[in-house]
Amino acid sequence: MKQSWRQLPSFMKNMASAQPSNLATALKSEEEKILACVHCGLCLEACPTYIVTGDENDSPRGRIYLMRAVEEGRLAVGSATFASHIDRCLGCRACESACPAGVEYGQLLEAARAEISRAQTKPGGIYSLLRFVLKHVWLKPKRLRAAFGLARFIRDSGFARVLLHIGLAREISSEFEFGLALLESSTGAPSARAGRMPANRPQDAGAPLQDAGATDALLFKGCVTEGLFQRVNAATTRVLAANGCKTQAPARQVCCGALHAHAGELEGARILARQNIDAFGVGDEAVVTNAGGCGAMLGSYGHLLADDQKYADRARAFSARVRDIGQQLEASGFRNGAAIGVERTTYDASCHLLHGQHASNASLQMLWAIPNLNFAILKDSDVCCGGAGVYNLLEPELSEEVLAEKLKNIQDCGATVLATGNAGCHMQIAAGARLAGMSLRVCHPVELLDESYQRAGLYDHARPHH
């Protein structure tokens, strides 16, 4: 039987009084769904951290219980218990897909982290550095571009590779070693298949192509993608153009705000959201992304700015325009390319592409457009890899345990090429594979389709170096 108002917890009765906290507002919005929870345990089975630790406080159900305890005054927001278990959440949102009641756990998690951040309960060190970088670098486009320029110099000069090779990075610390491996893994490794296969005639696509120039889209470049994976943005532009979709990238766009939101810095996320909404303007053009984390964040602007009188309607309209590259191609119809080789290839679903954008199948369809692809099914491809933004640096031990299972499944399927639709997942898996001595090329599905198109002769000019 549905609970009456008198039976509701006191925090739900009093939420309307005074100025509600971020957490109180989020819990209020999910009130009916939380009360509809039947404790089926499906969220536990879907939660990577619960599977590793076996502690229900490290499960979605347990964390929601802790959130309610904080709002009821039974647990202090500054308690080590609350901060610890909230921090250990990957934010993969697999529980959302598993929950019969439809609880939008991701919004609750961000609100809980906002309360922790506001109370300044986190210890110093890495958390203080994260807050500093998010506030003084990520919110300043010129500084952010300079930071990525420095990162590319360290990567491309071979400095990171040398430190990893001689073992000095490991002697400094395992966290430093993994951080350098993450940076090194963003290098665009040349395809081992280049030059093997002749360019075949492209096959007809199942859906009709539109006239050249008839479908226009705006490309969201993403800070990490543009900073370290410019080749993915270039491949995205070429593939769309080959399918009659001309793109342009608004010059004033900034970071999507995902790192801020995941860290509980919601005001920073709102600042960036407003700037992006202004940069992309009002229109019907699709806003195309090639990063699952960015796409999920852009798609949540309507919720993030729901209380902003100036931007609320524009934010909802903007979010409705957001599409992953796979969704854009699926909507317009796209060509098949040519075969690219015989290496066994597999696909790992980005959590936010899967559970946030619900676009993982569309991303996977890019691989189906490549004839004779030697594809292997990856066990638990829908389970988080342990990257989760900067989680791998904040919670290295738990991240490593989650990643180890992913790497084992990749080895078991025999793949030497792995495609995934998010820069963070790419770096996490590639770094782990490198340190484990695995021979694995990690790339975006659109990179493989781009290679297929190049072999099929679908581009009018030589493929530029990137």
C-alpha positions as CSV (number, residue, x, y, z in Angstrom):
1,M,0.0,0.0,0.0
2,K,1.3,3.5,-0.9
3,Q,2.5,5.4,2.2
4,S,0.5,8.3,3.4
5,W,2.0,11.8,4.1
6,R,2.1,11.2,7.8
7,Q,4.1,8.0,7.3
8,L,6.7,9.7,5.1
9,P,10.2,10.4,6.6
10,S,10.5,13.8,8.2
11,F,12.9,15.1,5.6
12,M,10.3,14.6,2.9
13,K,7.7,16.5,5.0
14,N,10.0,19.5,5.6
15,M,11.6,19.8,2.2
16,A,9.4,22.7,1.3
17,S,10.6,24.8,4.2
18,A,13.5,27.2,3.9
19,Q,16.0,26.6,1.1
20,P,16.3,22.9,0.3
21,S,19.7,21.4,-0.3
22,N,20.7,19.9,-3.6
23,L,20.3,16.5,-2.0
24,A,16.9,17.3,-0.6
25,T,15.7,18.5,-4.0
26,A,17.0,15.5,-5.8
27,L,15.4,13.1,-3.2
28,K,12.1,15.0,-3.5
29,S,12.1,14.6,-7.2
30,E,12.6,10.8,-6.9
31,E,10.3,10.4,-3.9
32,E,7.6,8.3,-5.5
33,K,10.1,6.1,-7.2
34,I,12.1,5.5,-4.0
35,L,8.9,4.6,-2.1
36,A,8.1,2.2,-4.9
37,C,11.3,0.3,-4.4
38,V,10.5,-3.3,-3.7
39,H,14.1,-4.2,-2.6
40,C,14.4,-6.6,-5.5
41,G,18.2,-6.4,-5.4
42,L,18.6,-6.0,-9.2
43,C,20.6,-2.8,-8.6
44,L,23.1,-4.8,-6.4
45,E,23.7,-7.3,-9.2
46,A,24.3,-4.4,-11.6
47,C,26.7,-2.4,-9.4
48,P,30.4,-3.0,-10.1
49,T,31.5,-1.7,-6.6
50,Y,29.1,-3.9,-4.7
51,I,30.2,-6.9,-6.7
52,V,33.8,-6.2,-5.7
53,T,33.3,-5.3,-2.0
54,G,30.1,-7.2,-1.1
55,D,29.2,-4.2,1.1
56,E,25.6,-3.0,0.7
57,N,26.7,0.5,1.5
58,D,28.7,0.3,-1.7
59,S,25.5,-0.4,-3.7
60,P,22.9,2.0,-5.1
61,R,20.3,0.8,-2.5
62,G,22.7,1.3,0.3
63,R,23.9,4.7,-0.8
64,I,20.3,6.0,-1.2
65,Y,19.7,4.8,2.4
66,L,22.8,6.8,3.5
67,M,21.5,9.9,1.6
68,R,18.1,9.6,3.3
69,A,19.9,9.3,6.7
70,V,21.8,12.5,6.0
71,E,18.6,14.4,5.1
72,E,16.8,13.0,8.2
73,G,19.6,14.1,10.4
74,R,20.6,10.6,11.4
75,L,23.9,10.8,9.7
76,A,26.2,13.9,9.4
77,V,27.0,15.0,5.9
78,G,30.6,15.3,7.1
79,S,30.8,11.7,8.4
80,A,33.6,9.5,7.0
81,T,31.0,6.8,6.3
82,F,28.9,9.0,4.0
83,A,31.8,10.5,2.1
84,S,33.6,7.2,1.7
85,H,30.7,5.2,0.2
86,I,29.5,8.1,-2.0
87,D,33.1,8.6,-3.3
88,R,33.4,4.9,-4.1
89,C,30.5,5.0,-6.5
90,L,31.6,4.8,-10.2
91,G,28.6,6.7,-11.3
92,C,28.1,4.3,-14.2
93,R,24.3,4.4,-13.9
94,A,23.9,0.7,-14.6
95,C,21.5,0.6,-11.7
96,E,19.2,2.9,-13.5
97,S,18.8,0.5,-16.4
98,A,18.3,-2.4,-13.9
99,C,15.8,-0.6,-11.5
100,P,12.1,-1.6,-12.1
101,A,11.0,1.6,-10.3
102,G,13.1,3.8,-12.6
103,V,15.0,5.7,-9.9
104,E,17.3,8.2,-11.6
105,Y,20.2,7.4,-9.3
106,G,22.8,9.5,-11.3
107,Q,21.0,12.7,-10.2
108,L,20.9,11.6,-6.6
109,L,24.7,10.8,-6.7
110,E,25.6,14.2,-8.1
111,A,23.4,16.0,-5.5
112,A,25.0,13.9,-2.7
113,R,28.5,14.8,-3.9
114,A,27.5,18.5,-4.1
115,E,26.5,18.3,-0.4
116,I,29.8,16.7,0.5
117,S,31.7,19.3,-1.5
118,R,29.8,22.2,0.1
119,A,30.5,20.8,3.5
120,Q,34.2,20.5,2.5
121,T,34.5,17.2,4.2
122,K,36.8,15.6,1.8
123,P,40.5,15.2,2.8
124,G,43.2,17.3,1.3
125,G,45.7,16.0,-1.3
126,I,44.1,14.7,-4.5
127,Y,40.6,16.0,-3.7
128,S,41.9,19.5,-3.0
129,L,43.9,19.4,-6.3
130,L,40.8,18.2,-8.2
131,R,38.7,21.1,-6.8
132,F,41.4,23.6,-7.7
133,V,41.8,22.3,-11.3
134,L,38.1,22.2,-11.9
135,K,37.7,25.8,-10.7
136,H,40.8,27.4,-12.0
137,V,41.6,25.4,-15.2
138,W,38.5,23.7,-16.5
139,L,36.4,26.8,-16.3
140,K,39.0,28.9,-18.1
141,P,39.2,27.8,-21.8
142,K,42.6,29.4,-22.5
143,R,44.1,27.7,-19.5
144,L,42.5,24.4,-20.4
145,R,43.9,24.5,-23.9
146,A,47.3,25.3,-22.5
147,A,47.1,22.4,-20.1
148,F,46.2,20.0,-22.9
149,G,49.0,21.5,-25.0
150,L,51.5,20.6,-22.3
151,A,50.0,17.1,-22.0
152,R,50.4,16.5,-25.7
153,F,54.0,17.7,-25.5
154,I,54.8,15.3,-22.7
155,R,53.1,12.5,-24.7
156,D,54.4,13.2,-28.1
157,S,58.0,14.0,-27.0
158,G,58.2,10.4,-25.8
159,F,58.9,11.6,-22.2
160,A,56.0,9.7,-20.7
161,R,56.9,6.5,-22.7
162,V,60.5,6.6,-21.5
163,L,59.5,7.0,-17.8
164,L,57.1,4.1,-18.2
165,H,59.7,1.9,-20.0
166,I,62.5,2.4,-17.6
167,G,60.2,1.8,-14.6
168,L,60.9,5.2,-13.0
169,A,57.2,6.1,-13.0
170,R,56.4,3.0,-10.9
171,E,59.2,3.8,-8.5
172,I,57.6,7.3,-7.9
173,S,54.2,5.8,-7.3
174,S,51.7,3.4,-8.8
175,E,49.2,6.3,-9.2
176,F,51.8,8.3,-11.1
177,E,52.6,5.3,-13.3
178,F,48.9,4.8,-14.2
179,G,48.4,8.5,-14.8
180,L,51.3,8.5,-17.4
181,A,49.9,5.3,-18.9
182,L,46.5,7.0,-19.3
183,L,48.2,9.9,-21.2
184,E,50.4,7.6,-23.3
185,S,47.3,5.5,-24.2
186,S,45.7,8.5,-26.0
187,T,48.4,8.3,-28.7
188,G,46.9,7.4,-32.1
189,A,48.6,4.0,-32.7
190,P,48.8,3.4,-36.5
191,S,46.6,0.6,-37.6
192,A,48.4,-2.7,-38.0
193,R,46.1,-3.4,-40.9
194,A,47.1,-0.5,-43.1
195,G,48.0,-1.4,-46.6
196,R,46.8,-5.1,-46.4
197,M,43.4,-5.0,-48.0
198,P,42.5,-3.6,-51.4
199,A,39.9,-0.9,-51.7
200,N,36.6,-2.6,-52.5
201,R,33.5,-1.0,-53.9
202,P,31.2,0.1,-51.1
203,Q,28.1,-1.9,-50.6
204,D,24.6,-0.2,-50.6
205,A,23.4,0.8,-47.2
206,G,20.0,-0.3,-45.9
207,A,18.7,3.2,-45.5
208,P,18.7,5.9,-48.2
209,L,21.3,8.6,-48.2
210,Q,20.3,12.2,-48.1
211,D,21.4,14.7,-50.7
212,A,24.8,16.2,-50.0
213,G,24.5,19.2,-47.6
214,A,20.8,18.4,-46.8
215,T,21.6,17.3,-43.3
216,D,23.6,19.7,-41.2
217,A,24.9,19.1,-37.7
218,L,26.9,20.9,-35.1
219,L,29.9,19.0,-33.7
220,F,30.6,19.0,-30.0
221,K,34.3,18.5,-29.9
222,G,34.7,17.8,-26.2
223,C,37.7,19.0,-24.1
224,V,39.4,15.7,-23.7
225,T,38.6,14.5,-27.2
226,E,39.8,17.7,-28.8
227,G,42.8,17.9,-26.5
228,L,44.1,14.4,-26.8
229,F,42.0,12.7,-29.6
230,Q,41.7,15.2,-32.4
231,R,41.8,12.3,-34.8
232,V,38.5,11.1,-33.6
233,N,36.8,14.5,-34.2
234,A,38.4,14.5,-37.7
235,A,37.2,11.0,-38.4
236,T,33.7,12.0,-37.2
237,T,33.6,14.9,-39.6
238,R,34.8,12.9,-42.6
239,V,32.3,10.0,-42.0
240,L,29.4,12.4,-41.6
241,A,30.4,14.2,-44.8
242,A,30.6,10.9,-46.7
243,N,27.0,10.4,-45.7
244,G,25.8,13.8,-46.9
245,C,26.0,15.6,-43.5
246,K,28.0,18.7,-43.4
247,T,29.2,19.7,-40.0
248,Q,30.6,22.8,-38.3
249,A,31.9,23.2,-34.7
250,P,30.9,26.4,-32.9
251,A,34.0,28.2,-31.8
252,R,32.8,29.3,-28.4
253,Q,31.9,25.8,-27.1
254,V,33.5,24.7,-23.8
255,C,33.8,21.6,-21.7
256,C,30.4,19.8,-21.2
257,G,30.7,20.0,-17.4
258,A,30.6,16.2,-16.7
259,L,33.7,16.3,-14.5
260,H,32.2,19.1,-12.4
261,A,28.9,17.3,-12.1
262,H,30.4,14.0,-11.1
263,A,32.6,15.8,-8.5
264,G,29.6,17.5,-7.0
265,E,30.7,21.0,-8.4
266,L,27.2,21.6,-9.8
267,E,27.6,25.4,-10.1
268,G,30.7,24.9,-12.2
269,A,28.7,22.5,-14.4
270,R,25.9,25.1,-14.8
271,I,28.4,27.8,-15.8
272,L,29.7,25.6,-18.6
273,A,26.2,24.5,-19.6
274,R,25.0,28.0,-20.1
275,Q,28.1,28.8,-22.2
276,N,27.5,25.8,-24.5
277,I,23.8,26.6,-24.9
278,D,24.8,30.1,-26.0
279,A,27.5,28.8,-28.3
280,F,25.3,26.4,-30.1
281,G,22.4,28.8,-30.4
282,V,18.7,28.0,-31.2
283,G,18.0,25.8,-34.1
284,D,17.0,22.3,-35.3
285,E,20.5,21.1,-36.1
286,A,21.6,18.0,-34.3
287,V,24.4,18.5,-31.7
288,V,26.6,15.5,-32.5
289,T,29.0,14.0,-30.0
290,N,31.5,11.1,-30.2
291,A,32.0,10.7,-26.4
292,G,29.4,8.9,-24.3
293,G,30.3,10.9,-21.2
294,C,29.9,14.2,-23.0
295,G,26.6,13.1,-24.6
296,A,25.0,12.0,-21.4
297,M,26.0,15.3,-19.7
298,L,24.7,17.5,-22.6
299,G,21.5,15.5,-22.5
300,S,21.0,16.4,-18.9
301,Y,21.2,20.1,-19.3
302,G,17.4,20.3,-19.1
303,H,17.6,18.8,-15.6
304,L,20.7,20.7,-14.5
305,L,19.2,24.1,-15.4
306,A,15.6,23.3,-14.6
307,D,15.4,26.1,-11.9
308,D,17.1,28.7,-14.1
309,Q,14.4,31.0,-15.4
310,K,16.5,32.3,-18.2
311,Y,17.9,29.0,-19.5
312,A,15.4,26.3,-18.5
313,D,13.5,26.2,-21.7
314,R,16.6,26.6,-23.9
315,A,18.3,23.9,-21.9
316,R,15.5,21.4,-22.5
317,A,15.5,22.3,-26.2
318,F,19.3,21.9,-26.4
319,S,19.3,18.5,-24.7
320,A,16.7,17.3,-27.2
321,R,19.1,18.0,-30.0
322,V,22.0,15.9,-28.7
323,R,22.9,12.8,-30.6
324,D,25.8,10.4,-30.5
325,I,27.6,10.0,-33.8
326,G,26.1,6.5,-34.1
327,Q,22.6,7.9,-33.5
328,Q,23.1,10.6,-36.2
329,L,24.3,8.0,-38.7
330,E,21.4,5.7,-37.8
331,A,18.9,8.5,-38.3
332,S,20.2,9.7,-41.7
333,G,21.3,6.3,-43.1
334,F,24.9,5.5,-43.8
335,R,27.0,3.6,-46.3
336,N,28.9,0.4,-45.8
337,G,32.7,0.6,-46.5
338,A,35.3,-1.9,-47.4
339,A,37.0,-4.7,-45.5
340,I,39.9,-3.5,-43.2
341,G,41.6,-6.7,-42.2
342,V,41.3,-9.9,-40.2
343,E,42.3,-8.9,-36.7
344,R,39.8,-10.0,-34.2
345,T,37.8,-7.0,-33.0
346,T,35.4,-6.5,-30.1
347,Y,33.3,-3.7,-28.7
348,D,33.0,-2.4,-25.1
349,A,30.0,-0.2,-24.3
350,S,30.6,3.1,-22.6
351,C,28.5,3.3,-19.5
352,H,27.1,6.7,-20.2
353,L,26.6,5.9,-23.9
354,L,24.6,2.9,-22.8
355,H,22.8,4.0,-19.6
356,G,22.8,7.8,-20.2
357,Q,22.2,8.2,-23.9
358,H,20.8,4.8,-24.6
359,A,22.8,4.8,-27.8
360,S,25.2,1.9,-27.4
361,N,23.5,-0.2,-30.2
362,A,23.7,2.7,-32.6
363,S,27.4,3.0,-31.9
364,L,27.9,-0.7,-32.5
365,Q,26.1,-0.4,-35.9
366,M,29.1,1.5,-37.2
367,L,31.0,-1.7,-37.0
368,W,28.3,-3.6,-38.8
369,A,29.0,-1.3,-41.8
370,I,32.5,-2.8,-42.2
371,P,32.3,-6.0,-44.4
372,N,33.8,-9.2,-43.2
373,L,34.8,-7.8,-39.8
374,N,36.2,-10.5,-37.6
375,F,34.0,-9.7,-34.6
376,A,34.1,-11.3,-31.2
377,I,31.5,-10.8,-28.5
378,L,32.9,-9.4,-25.3
379,K,31.6,-10.9,-22.0
380,D,30.1,-8.2,-19.8
381,S,30.7,-5.5,-22.4
382,D,27.9,-3.5,-20.6
383,V,29.9,-3.5,-17.3
384,C,32.0,-0.5,-16.3
385,C,35.7,-0.5,-17.0
386,G,36.5,1.4,-13.8
387,G,37.5,4.7,-15.5
388,A,34.6,6.9,-14.6
389,G,36.2,10.3,-15.3
390,V,39.0,10.7,-12.8
391,Y,37.7,7.9,-10.5
392,N,40.8,5.8,-11.5
393,L,43.0,8.5,-9.9
394,L,40.8,9.1,-6.8
395,E,40.0,5.5,-6.0
396,P,42.8,3.6,-7.7
397,E,42.5,0.3,-5.8
398,L,38.8,-0.2,-6.5
399,S,39.2,1.0,-10.1
400,E,42.0,-1.5,-10.6
401,E,39.9,-4.4,-9.4
402,V,37.0,-3.4,-11.7
403,L,39.5,-3.0,-14.7
404,A,41.1,-6.3,-14.0
405,E,37.9,-8.2,-14.8
406,K,37.4,-6.2,-18.0
407,L,40.9,-7.0,-19.2
408,K,40.4,-10.7,-18.4
409,N,37.3,-10.8,-20.5
410,I,39.1,-9.1,-23.4
411,Q,41.9,-11.6,-23.2
412,D,39.4,-14.5,-23.1
413,C,37.6,-13.3,-26.3
414,G,40.9,-13.2,-28.2
415,A,40.5,-9.7,-29.5
416,T,43.5,-7.5,-30.5
417,V,41.4,-4.5,-31.4
418,L,38.8,-3.0,-29.1
419,A,36.3,-0.2,-30.1
420,T,34.6,1.9,-27.5
421,G,32.7,5.2,-27.8
422,N,34.2,7.3,-25.0
423,A,37.6,8.8,-24.6
424,G,37.8,8.0,-20.9
425,C,37.0,4.4,-21.4
426,H,39.6,4.3,-24.2
427,M,42.3,5.6,-21.9
428,Q,41.3,3.4,-19.0
429,I,41.3,0.1,-21.0
430,A,44.4,1.0,-23.1
431,A,46.4,2.0,-20.0
432,G,45.5,-1.1,-18.2
433,A,46.3,-3.3,-21.2
434,R,49.7,-1.6,-21.6
435,L,50.7,-2.1,-18.0
436,A,49.5,-5.7,-18.1
437,G,51.6,-6.4,-21.2
438,M,48.6,-7.0,-23.5
439,S,48.8,-6.4,-27.2
440,L,45.6,-4.4,-27.8
441,R,44.7,-1.5,-30.0
442,V,41.9,0.6,-28.6
443,C,40.0,3.0,-30.8
444,H,36.6,4.6,-31.4
445,P,34.1,2.8,-33.7
446,V,34.1,5.8,-36.0
447,E,37.8,5.4,-36.5
448,L,37.3,1.9,-37.9
449,L,34.5,3.1,-40.1
450,D,36.6,6.0,-41.3
451,E,39.4,3.5,-42.2
452,S,36.8,1.4,-44.0
453,Y,35.6,4.4,-45.9
454,Q,39.1,5.4,-46.9
455,R,39.8,1.9,-48.3
456,A,36.5,2.0,-50.1
457,G,37.5,5.3,-51.9
458,L,34.6,7.3,-50.5
459,Y,36.7,10.4,-49.8
460,D,37.4,12.7,-52.7
461,H,40.8,13.7,-51.4
462,A,43.7,12.0,-49.7
463,R,43.1,11.3,-46.0
464,P,45.0,13.9,-44.0
465,H,47.5,12.9,-41.4
466,H,46.2,13.1,-37.8
